[in-house]
Structure formats: C-alpha cells, structure tokens
Amino acid sequence: VMLANKDNDATIKLAALSGSTSEAAERAVKASERGAVKLTQLAGSLFRHKDDKKGYQDQHRDYFQNTVKENSQFPDVSNTRYHSTCLAACRLILYLDHYRTFMEIMRDQKTKPGFNHMEENVYKGLHDIPTITELAVLCLYYLVVTGPYSVAVRGPGTEKLNMLELGPLHEKLKAHIRNLILHPELALSSTVIVPCAKEATLDGNNWMDVCVINAVMALKAYLPHLTACFVAFLKGALETWERFTSEFSSDGPIAQATEEERRLAFMPSTNDANEGALGMWRKWAREKGTTIFRFMDHAMFHRNGTQKFMDAKLMAEDHRWLMKIAREIDSSGSEKKRRKQLTEYIQMKARERQEKTAARLAKEAKRAAELAMVDLVFDLERILTMTSRQLDDQLDLWRKVDKEVETVKCRVKNKPQKLAEIKAALEPREIEGRTIAEEESGDRETLEDDDIDIDE
C-alpha cells in the first residue's frame, strides 16, 4: 500500500476523483514511498519520536508493560543505528495484533476520535499483506544473516578484531546467502513449526529471537508470496554484499598481503569508537556547555589512564606547572579562534558556490542566446545533412518541448545516437501531421462532392 505524505496523498486522490492524470499527480506518485521500510520509519516517528514531546513514547511503554509485560522502547529508527529497521520489523511482526489494537486505542481515546494522516498510514500498513510480507522478509534476513554477522564483527570479544582479517567471514556469508537462495526452505520450513537454526543461520547457533521466528511461521499461511519475496531480497542483498566486499576479493591487495602486513595495517572491524566519541561529545556539549578542546582533554585523560600516571609520577611542583599551563590554554582563546576559522571557511565555500552559480548562469544565458537564433527543424532530410554541432542545437531545442527526449547528454554522444533521438521525437509529430492532413483532405473531398450535388 502506498504510504504517501499528506500533500502527495491529497494530490493523488484529487487526480483519481477527476479521472485525469496530471504532472503533479505523477510527481506525487513517484515521490511517495511504500513497503516495510517506510512503515518502520513512520512507526518510529510515532512510537519513538526523536523529540520526546511528540509521539506516543509513554503510552507505548505503558501499553506493552500492561499487556505483554514488556516495556522496551521501539527501535530508534530515526537514527542510523545497526539493524534499527530490521529490529523494528521484528517488533512489529512479533506484536502485530497488539500494535493494531494500540493504534485503535490511540484513535478512539481522542476528544474527536480519528487518525491523523501519519497514524492512518501506519494503521494501513499494519493491515496490508504485501507490507507485512516485507516485514517478515526483513525479520528473516536479520535472524539468518545480518544478526549473526553483527555478532561476529562487533559482539563481545571483538574489540581487537582486525577488519583486514574479515575476508573469510565475508566469503562464508555470501556462500550462505547463495545457499539460502537455492534452499529457502532452510529458513522457511514447511514441515516443522520452527526451522533448524543450525542450517538456517550464518553462525549455526540458536535463533537470536525464537519468538520472532515463531511469529513469522505463524503468519506464513497468510503470506502467499513470502518465500518468493525472501529469495528476491536475498538476490538483491547478495549483489550488494558482492559490491561491498569487493576489496576482500582473492586477487585483491588485502587477500594478497601477508599476515604481518595486515597486522601492521590494523583497522577496527567497526566504527564504534568514533561513533561513540561523537555521541559522547554531543551529549557533553549539550549538558556541560564547554569547548571541544576541554572535551578532548577529558576523553584522553580517562582513556589513557592519566590519573594513575599522575598519582605515581607527579610531584607538587608538577601539579603547579600543569595548572599554570592549563590557565594559559584557557586564556589563549583557542575556541574563539576555532570558531572564527569555521566562519571563514563557511564564507569561503559560499563565495566559491556563488562564483560557480554565476558562471553556470552565464553559460546557460549564452547557450539560450545561441539557441534563440536557431529554428527547430521538422524536415528529416535536412536533419540528416546536419553536423554534430547542429544536431546538438536541435536536441537542446527538443528538450525544451518534449520531456521524452534524453536529458543526460553523455548518453547521446555520437551522431547516430543524436539522429536516433531526434527521429524518435519527430515520429509522433509526423503521424499527427499525416492524420491532420488526411482529415483536411477528406474534408475537401466532402465539400467538393457537396458542390457537385448542388450543381446537379
């Protein structure tokens, strides 16, 4: 089901009522999204809004605490986090009936009962079989592929895991996906209630959440295209994994490097350290209101165990010297200088962008003046005698009047391609011209016949 925003939905409905299709309606349909991922985004905005003054966070927590004795938050889909979309899909599938009921309660408890547009979209998605099918596919993909993979690269004990050593794991993952494409019944068994985790999951361990796989299997009878959708999703995922892990190919520099070279070029398997430090800084800046330099000093102090070193090595005069240096740094205005540099950089980028814009507009104006001196030619014989430059002029004129003409110029490079594009633009007009000419000819013949009858 389409989950269009309020404005696009109104445009689409208006076009449907009028029985005609406008450019605005076509744009609205093209811009509108649908499917499980969009539903999880909307659900995240309702059940865990990034602004705690909006959404149903409290009602959501209280409802699930009282009904299923579970009060965990809805996955944080609004932020880019590991598996947040898949985890949201797992939660919606696991508590599908409860979420339907919860939405109805939120609708009916209002002073004026009814859904707003976002709530209506979520409610529609929770009852739409194709969307539920996609949710189930995301659940399966998380349980059999990405969940175990995430444990392997960022689970407990992987803090010192070298990313350059992950080639065999990626090959195992891709082989596992290929096997699931050929044998989807490993994850969607039709003979047992719960498929065998040892054969279905990447690591061969138990299901990460057996309740979710139980919920998927319970819904399977109502989702006739689940297996086909799962296989199609796996094929697309395999293409992405092939592209994502191309640097680990057997003939690549990582695979050909020696173990010692990979050890010397150590890279963490995830970016957790940087993301954690960035999140810590955002929290620190919001709550403490201090400078980034002080935050960096504080982080290094604790990360490097500086306090133990100070206790063991520093004397009173060392402490006095450190405090003197700290006061000098505080009075140096380093933060003010940094902000000034940022402002100057932004202004420089703005000037560069303005100059580029001015140059582009001047180029467009010059081109428009050149085209103003050129006539659009409909005679194919004349067009066939034109040079490549003249054909460029004709194509630019056609682009202004015919949206079907190719707008990406690099796709129309040589003369045969340009001629083919112009011929394609001319064809419907030639047919239209012949039709009009035939009608005019028929009208003249009719008039001549009428004149003959009158004379007789």
C-alpha positions as CSV (number, residue, x, y, z in Angstrom):
1,V,0.0,0.0,0.0
2,M,1.3,3.5,-0.8
3,L,2.2,5.5,2.3
4,A,2.2,9.0,0.8
5,N,2.6,12.1,2.9
6,K,-0.4,14.3,3.4
7,D,0.2,16.7,0.5
8,N,1.0,13.9,-2.0
9,D,-1.9,11.8,-0.9
10,A,-4.3,14.8,-1.4
11,T,-2.9,15.3,-4.9
12,I,-3.2,11.6,-5.9
13,K,-6.8,11.4,-4.6
14,L,-7.8,14.6,-6.4
15,A,-6.4,13.2,-9.7
16,A,-8.3,9.9,-9.1
17,L,-11.6,11.8,-8.4
18,S,-11.2,13.9,-11.6
19,G,-10.4,10.9,-13.7
20,S,-7.3,12.5,-15.2
21,T,-3.6,12.3,-14.6
22,S,-1.7,15.5,-14.2
23,E,2.1,16.1,-13.9
24,A,1.6,17.0,-10.2
25,A,-0.1,13.6,-9.6
26,E,2.6,11.7,-11.4
27,R,5.3,13.5,-9.4
28,A,3.3,12.8,-6.2
29,V,3.1,9.1,-7.0
30,K,6.8,8.9,-7.9
31,A,7.9,10.7,-4.7
32,S,5.7,8.6,-2.5
33,E,7.1,5.6,-0.8
34,R,5.6,2.3,0.3
35,G,6.6,-1.0,1.9
36,A,8.1,-2.3,5.1
37,V,11.0,0.1,5.4
38,K,8.7,3.2,5.1
39,L,6.3,1.6,7.6
40,T,9.1,1.2,10.2
41,Q,10.1,4.8,9.7
42,L,6.6,6.0,10.3
43,A,6.2,3.7,13.3
44,G,9.5,5.0,14.7
45,S,8.2,8.6,14.4
46,L,5.0,7.6,16.3
47,F,6.4,5.2,18.9
48,R,9.8,6.7,19.5
49,H,10.0,10.2,18.2
50,K,13.4,11.9,18.4
51,D,11.6,14.8,20.1
52,D,10.3,13.4,23.4
53,K,7.5,16.0,23.4
54,K,6.0,14.3,20.3
55,G,4.8,10.8,19.6
56,Y,3.4,8.0,21.8
57,Q,6.5,7.0,23.7
58,D,4.9,7.0,27.2
59,Q,1.6,5.4,26.0
60,H,3.6,2.8,24.0
61,R,5.6,1.9,27.1
62,D,2.6,1.7,29.4
63,Y,0.5,-0.4,27.0
64,F,3.1,-3.1,26.4
65,Q,4.1,-3.2,30.0
66,N,0.5,-3.9,30.9
67,T,-0.4,-6.2,28.1
68,V,2.7,-8.3,27.4
69,K,4.8,-7.4,30.4
70,E,7.4,-6.0,28.2
71,N,8.5,-2.3,28.3
72,S,11.5,-2.0,26.0
73,Q,11.5,1.0,23.7
74,F,10.6,0.8,20.0
75,P,13.9,0.6,18.0
76,D,15.4,4.0,17.2
77,V,14.7,4.1,13.5
78,S,15.1,7.9,13.3
79,N,18.8,7.5,13.9
80,T,21.3,5.5,11.8
81,R,22.0,2.5,14.0
82,Y,22.8,-1.1,13.4
83,H,19.7,-3.1,12.4
84,S,17.3,-0.5,13.6
85,T,15.0,-1.1,10.6
86,C,15.2,-4.9,10.9
87,L,14.7,-4.7,14.7
88,A,11.6,-2.5,14.1
89,A,10.3,-5.1,11.6
90,C,10.9,-7.8,14.2
91,R,8.9,-6.0,16.8
92,L,6.0,-5.1,14.5
93,I,5.7,-8.8,13.4
94,L,6.1,-10.1,16.9
95,Y,3.4,-7.9,18.3
96,L,1.4,-7.3,15.2
97,D,-2.1,-7.7,16.7
98,H,-1.1,-5.6,19.7
99,Y,0.1,-2.8,17.5
100,R,-3.2,-2.9,15.6
101,T,-5.1,-2.7,18.9
102,F,-2.8,0.0,20.2
103,M,-3.4,2.2,17.1
104,E,-7.2,1.7,17.5
105,I,-7.0,2.8,21.2
106,M,-5.0,5.9,20.3
107,R,-7.6,6.7,17.7
108,D,-10.6,6.3,19.9
109,Q,-9.3,7.9,23.1
110,K,-9.2,11.4,21.4
111,T,-11.7,14.0,22.1
112,K,-12.6,13.8,18.4
113,P,-11.9,10.2,17.5
114,G,-9.9,9.6,14.3
115,F,-6.5,9.1,12.9
116,N,-4.2,11.9,11.7
117,H,-2.5,11.2,8.4
118,M,0.6,9.5,9.8
119,E,-1.4,7.3,12.1
120,E,-3.7,6.3,9.2
121,N,-0.7,5.3,7.1
122,V,0.7,3.2,10.0
123,Y,-2.6,1.5,10.5
124,K,-3.0,0.8,6.8
125,G,0.5,-0.7,6.7
126,L,-0.2,-3.0,9.6
127,H,-3.2,-4.5,7.7
128,D,-1.6,-4.6,4.3
129,I,-0.5,-8.2,3.3
130,P,2.3,-7.1,0.9
131,T,3.8,-4.8,3.5
132,I,3.5,-7.4,6.2
133,T,5.3,-9.8,3.8
134,E,8.2,-7.4,3.5
135,L,8.3,-7.0,7.3
136,A,8.6,-10.8,7.6
137,V,11.4,-10.8,5.0
138,L,13.3,-8.2,7.0
139,C,12.9,-10.3,10.1
140,L,14.2,-13.4,8.4
141,Y,17.2,-11.6,6.9
142,Y,18.1,-10.2,10.3
143,L,17.8,-13.6,12.0
144,V,19.7,-15.7,9.5
145,V,22.2,-13.2,8.0
146,T,22.9,-9.8,9.5
147,G,22.2,-10.5,13.1
148,P,24.8,-13.3,13.3
149,Y,27.2,-11.3,11.1
150,S,26.9,-8.3,13.5
151,V,27.7,-10.6,16.5
152,A,30.8,-11.8,14.6
153,V,32.2,-8.4,13.9
154,R,31.1,-6.3,16.9
155,G,30.0,-8.7,19.6
156,P,31.7,-9.4,22.9
157,G,35.4,-10.1,22.5
158,T,35.8,-8.4,19.1
159,E,37.3,-5.2,20.3
160,K,40.7,-6.1,18.8
161,L,39.3,-7.8,15.7
162,N,41.2,-6.6,12.6
163,M,38.9,-5.7,9.7
164,L,41.5,-6.8,7.3
165,E,41.0,-10.4,8.6
166,L,37.3,-10.5,7.7
167,G,37.7,-11.8,4.1
168,P,36.9,-15.5,5.1
169,L,33.9,-14.3,7.1
170,H,32.5,-12.4,4.1
171,E,33.1,-15.3,1.8
172,K,31.2,-17.5,4.2
173,L,28.4,-15.0,4.4
174,K,28.0,-14.8,0.6
175,A,28.1,-18.6,0.3
176,H,25.4,-18.8,3.0
177,I,23.2,-16.3,1.1
178,R,23.6,-18.3,-2.1
179,N,22.6,-21.5,-0.3
180,L,19.5,-19.8,1.1
181,I,18.6,-18.6,-2.4
182,L,18.7,-22.2,-3.6
183,H,17.1,-23.6,-0.5
184,P,14.8,-21.0,1.1
185,E,13.1,-23.8,3.0
186,L,16.1,-23.8,5.4
187,A,14.6,-20.6,6.9
188,L,11.0,-21.2,5.9
189,S,10.4,-24.9,6.5
190,S,7.0,-26.2,5.6
191,T,7.3,-29.4,7.6
192,V,8.2,-28.2,11.0
193,I,6.9,-25.4,13.2
194,V,10.4,-23.8,13.7
195,P,13.2,-24.2,11.1
196,C,16.5,-25.6,12.3
197,A,18.7,-22.7,13.3
198,K,21.9,-24.7,12.7
199,E,21.2,-24.9,9.0
200,A,19.4,-21.6,8.6
201,T,21.7,-19.1,10.4
202,L,25.1,-17.8,9.4
203,D,26.8,-18.9,12.6
204,G,24.8,-22.1,13.1
205,N,23.9,-21.1,16.6
206,N,20.4,-20.8,18.1
207,W,17.9,-18.3,16.8
208,M,18.7,-14.8,18.1
209,D,15.0,-14.4,18.9
210,V,13.0,-17.6,18.7
211,C,9.8,-15.7,19.4
212,V,10.2,-13.7,16.2
213,I,10.7,-16.8,14.0
214,N,7.7,-18.3,15.7
215,A,5.7,-15.2,14.8
216,V,6.9,-15.3,11.2
217,M,6.0,-19.0,10.8
218,A,2.5,-18.3,12.4
219,L,1.9,-15.7,9.7
220,K,3.3,-17.7,6.8
221,A,-0.1,-19.2,5.9
222,Y,-1.4,-15.7,5.3
223,L,1.6,-14.5,3.3
224,P,1.4,-16.5,0.0
225,H,4.4,-14.7,-1.6
226,L,6.7,-14.8,1.4
227,T,9.2,-17.4,0.0
228,A,9.4,-15.6,-3.4
229,C,9.9,-12.2,-1.7
230,F,12.6,-13.7,0.6
231,V,14.5,-15.2,-2.3
232,A,14.3,-11.9,-4.3
233,F,15.5,-9.9,-1.3
234,L,18.4,-12.3,-0.8
235,K,19.4,-11.9,-4.5
236,G,19.5,-8.2,-4.1
237,A,21.4,-8.5,-0.9
238,L,24.0,-10.8,-2.5
239,E,24.6,-8.2,-5.2
240,T,25.2,-5.5,-2.5
241,W,27.4,-7.8,-0.5
242,E,29.5,-8.6,-3.6
243,R,30.0,-4.9,-4.2
244,F,30.5,-4.1,-0.5
245,T,33.2,-6.7,-0.1
246,S,35.0,-6.3,-3.4
247,E,38.1,-5.1,-1.7
248,F,38.4,-8.6,0.0
249,S,38.5,-10.5,-3.3
250,S,41.0,-13.3,-3.6
251,D,43.1,-11.3,-6.1
252,G,42.9,-8.0,-4.1
253,P,45.6,-6.3,-2.1
254,I,44.1,-7.3,1.3
255,A,44.0,-11.1,0.4
256,Q,47.5,-11.0,-1.1
257,A,49.0,-9.1,1.9
258,T,50.9,-11.2,4.4
259,E,49.6,-11.8,7.9
260,E,52.3,-9.4,9.3
261,E,51.3,-6.7,6.8
262,R,47.7,-7.0,7.8
263,R,48.7,-6.8,11.4
264,L,50.7,-3.7,10.9
265,A,47.8,-2.0,8.9
266,F,45.3,-2.9,11.7
267,M,41.8,-1.4,11.2
268,P,39.0,-1.9,13.7
269,S,36.1,-4.0,12.4
270,T,33.6,-1.3,13.2
271,N,33.5,2.5,13.6
272,D,32.0,2.2,17.1
273,A,34.9,4.0,18.8
274,N,34.4,7.1,16.6
275,E,30.6,7.0,16.7
276,G,30.8,6.6,20.5
277,A,33.1,9.5,20.9
278,L,30.9,11.7,18.6
279,G,27.8,10.8,20.6
280,M,29.7,11.5,23.9
281,W,30.7,14.9,22.5
282,R,27.2,15.8,21.5
283,K,25.9,14.8,25.0
284,W,28.7,16.7,26.7
285,A,28.2,19.9,24.6
286,R,24.5,19.8,25.3
287,E,24.8,19.3,29.1
288,K,28.1,20.8,30.0
289,G,28.3,23.7,27.5
290,T,32.1,23.5,27.3
291,T,34.6,23.6,24.5
292,I,35.6,20.8,22.2
293,F,39.2,21.1,23.4
294,R,38.3,20.5,27.0
295,F,36.2,17.5,26.0
296,M,39.1,16.1,24.1
297,D,41.4,16.6,27.1
298,H,38.8,14.9,29.4
299,A,38.4,12.0,27.0
300,M,42.2,11.4,26.6
301,F,42.6,11.7,30.4
302,H,40.2,8.9,31.1
303,R,41.0,6.7,28.1
304,N,44.8,6.8,28.7
305,G,44.6,6.2,32.5
306,T,46.4,9.5,33.1
307,Q,45.2,9.7,36.7
308,K,47.2,6.6,37.7
309,F,50.3,8.0,36.0
310,M,49.9,11.3,37.8
311,D,49.5,9.6,41.2
312,A,52.6,7.5,40.6
313,K,54.9,10.1,39.0
314,L,54.0,13.7,39.6
315,M,55.2,15.9,42.4
316,A,53.6,19.0,43.8
317,E,55.6,21.3,41.6
318,D,54.5,19.3,38.6
319,H,50.9,19.9,39.5
320,R,51.5,23.6,39.9
321,W,53.2,23.7,36.4
322,L,50.2,21.8,34.9
323,M,47.7,24.2,36.4
324,K,49.7,27.1,35.0
325,I,49.8,25.7,31.5
326,A,46.0,24.9,31.8
327,R,45.3,28.6,32.7
328,E,47.4,29.7,29.7
329,I,45.5,27.4,27.4
330,D,42.1,28.6,28.8
331,S,43.1,32.3,28.3
332,S,44.5,31.7,24.8
333,G,41.1,31.9,23.1
334,S,41.6,28.7,21.2
335,E,37.9,28.0,20.9
336,K,37.2,31.5,19.7
337,K,39.9,31.1,17.0
338,R,38.5,27.7,16.0
339,R,35.0,29.2,15.6
340,K,36.5,32.1,13.6
341,Q,38.2,29.7,11.3
342,L,34.9,27.8,10.8
343,T,33.1,31.0,10.0
344,E,35.8,32.0,7.5
345,Y,35.7,28.5,5.9
346,I,31.9,28.7,5.5
347,Q,32.2,32.1,3.9
348,M,34.9,30.9,1.5
349,K,32.7,27.9,0.5
350,A,29.7,30.3,0.0
351,R,31.8,32.6,-2.2
352,E,33.0,29.6,-4.3
353,R,29.5,28.3,-4.7
354,Q,28.3,31.8,-5.7
355,E,31.0,32.1,-8.3
356,K,30.2,28.6,-9.7
357,T,26.5,29.6,-9.8
358,A,27.2,32.8,-11.6
359,A,29.4,31.1,-14.1
360,R,26.8,28.4,-14.7
361,L,24.0,31.0,-15.2
362,A,26.2,33.0,-17.6
363,K,26.9,29.8,-19.6
364,E,23.2,29.0,-19.6
365,A,22.3,32.5,-20.8
366,K,24.9,32.3,-23.5
367,R,23.6,29.0,-24.7
368,A,20.0,30.3,-24.6
369,A,21.1,33.3,-26.8
370,E,22.6,30.9,-29.2
371,L,19.5,28.7,-29.4
372,A,17.3,31.7,-29.9
373,M,19.0,32.1,-33.3
374,V,18.2,28.5,-34.2
375,D,14.9,27.2,-35.6
376,L,13.5,23.8,-34.7
377,V,13.7,21.7,-37.9
378,F,11.0,19.1,-38.7
379,D,12.3,18.1,-42.1
380,L,14.2,14.8,-41.7
381,E,16.1,15.2,-44.9
382,R,17.6,18.5,-43.7
383,I,18.3,16.9,-40.3
384,L,20.3,14.1,-41.9
385,T,22.6,16.7,-43.5
386,M,23.4,18.5,-40.3
387,T,26.7,18.4,-38.5
388,S,27.1,17.1,-35.0
389,R,27.1,20.6,-33.5
390,Q,23.9,21.5,-35.4
391,L,22.3,18.3,-34.1
392,D,23.2,19.4,-30.5
393,D,21.3,22.6,-31.1
394,Q,18.3,20.6,-32.3
395,L,18.4,18.3,-29.3
396,D,18.6,21.2,-26.9
397,L,15.5,22.7,-28.6
398,W,13.7,19.4,-28.4
399,R,14.5,19.1,-24.7
400,K,12.5,22.3,-24.1
401,V,9.3,21.0,-25.7
402,D,9.5,17.2,-25.3
403,K,10.2,15.6,-21.9
404,E,10.7,12.2,-23.5
405,V,14.0,13.4,-25.1
406,E,17.1,12.2,-23.3
407,T,18.3,14.9,-21.0
408,V,21.6,13.3,-19.9
409,K,23.9,14.5,-22.7
410,C,26.6,11.9,-22.0
411,R,24.1,9.2,-23.1
412,V,23.8,10.8,-26.6
413,K,27.5,11.2,-27.6
414,N,27.9,10.4,-31.3
415,K,26.0,11.4,-34.4
416,P,24.0,8.2,-34.9
417,Q,22.7,8.4,-31.3
418,K,21.7,12.1,-31.8
419,L,19.9,11.3,-35.0
420,A,18.1,8.4,-33.4
421,E,16.9,10.7,-30.5
422,I,15.7,13.4,-32.9
423,K,13.9,10.8,-35.1
424,A,12.1,9.4,-32.0
425,A,10.9,12.9,-31.2
426,L,9.8,13.5,-34.7
427,E,7.8,10.3,-35.2
428,P,4.7,11.1,-33.2
429,R,4.5,14.5,-34.8
430,E,4.8,13.0,-38.3
431,I,1.9,10.7,-37.5
432,E,-0.1,13.5,-36.1
433,G,0.7,15.7,-39.2
434,R,-0.4,12.9,-41.5
435,T,-3.6,12.4,-39.6
436,I,-4.4,16.1,-39.8
437,A,-3.5,16.2,-43.5
438,E,-5.7,13.2,-44.2
439,E,-8.6,14.8,-42.3
440,E,-8.2,18.0,-44.2
441,S,-8.0,16.1,-47.5
442,G,-11.2,14.2,-46.5
443,D,-13.0,17.4,-45.6
444,R,-12.0,19.0,-49.0
445,E,-13.3,15.9,-50.9
446,T,-16.6,16.0,-49.0
447,L,-17.0,19.7,-49.8
448,E,-16.3,19.0,-53.5
449,D,-18.9,16.3,-53.5
450,D,-21.4,18.6,-51.9
451,D,-20.6,21.2,-54.6
452,I,-21.2,18.7,-57.3
453,D,-24.5,17.7,-55.8
454,I,-25.6,21.3,-55.6
455,D,-24.7,22.0,-59.2
456,E,-26.6,18.9,-60.3
